[in-house]
C-alpha cells in the first residue's frame, strides 16, 4: 500500500469537468440549448455542469461526449 495516489479534491474534479465541457462546446460552436436537446436534458443543467454546480452521472458524461463528438476522457482530463 505504499504507492497510493493522493486524492484529487472532489470540488476540483467537478469544476474541471465543467471547464472542459464549456471549452469543447464553444470550440465546436454548439449552444447550451442545442447540446441539452441532443443529450436530453434541460439547458440549465448544462449551465450548472459548466459552472461546476452539478455532479454528472457516467451516463450523462457519455451522452455529452457523444453529442460533442469527443471521447469521455477529454471531458475528464485534469
SVG drawing of the C-alpha trace seen along z (x, -y; Angstrom):
<svg xmlns="http://www.w3.org/2000/svg" viewBox="-35 -29 40 31">
<polyline fill="none" stroke="black" stroke-width="0.4" points="0.0,0.0 3.0,-2.3 2.0,-3.6 -1.3,-5.2 -2.3,-8.1 -3.2,-11.3 -6.9,-12.0 -8.0,-14.9 -10.4,-17.2 -14.0,-16.4 -14.9,-20.0 -11.8,-20.3 -13.0,-17.4 -16.4,-18.8 -15.1,-22.3 -12.5,-21.0 -15.2,-18.9 -17.3,-22.0 -14.4,-24.0 -13.6,-21.2 -17.2,-20.9 -17.6,-24.6 -14.3,-24.9 -15.1,-22.0 -18.7,-23.1 -17.6,-26.6 -14.8,-25.3 -17.4,-23.2 -19.8,-26.2 -22.6,-24.4 -25.0,-26.3 -26.1,-25.1 -29.6,-24.8 -28.6,-22.6 -26.3,-20.4 -29.1,-20.0 -31.6,-19.0 -29.2,-16.4 -28.3,-15.0 -31.9,-15.0 -31.5,-17.4 -32.6,-20.9 -30.4,-23.8 -30.0,-25.0 -28.5,-21.6 -25.7,-22.1 -25.1,-25.6 -24.9,-24.2 -22.5,-21.5 -20.3,-24.1 -20.3,-26.2 -19.3,-23.1 -22.5,-23.1 -23.8,-19.7 -22.2,-16.2 -22.9,-14.4 -23.5,-10.6 -21.3,-8.4 -24.3,-8.1 -24.6,-11.8 -20.8,-12.2 -21.0,-9.6 -24.0,-11.2 -22.4,-14.6 -19.2,-13.2 -21.2,-11.6 -23.1,-14.8 -19.8,-16.7 -18.1,-14.1 -15.3,-13.6 -14.1,-10.8 -15.3,-10.9 -11.7,-11.2 -11.4,-14.7 -14.1,-15.9 -12.4,-14.3 -8.8,-15.4 -7.3,-17.1"/>
</svg>
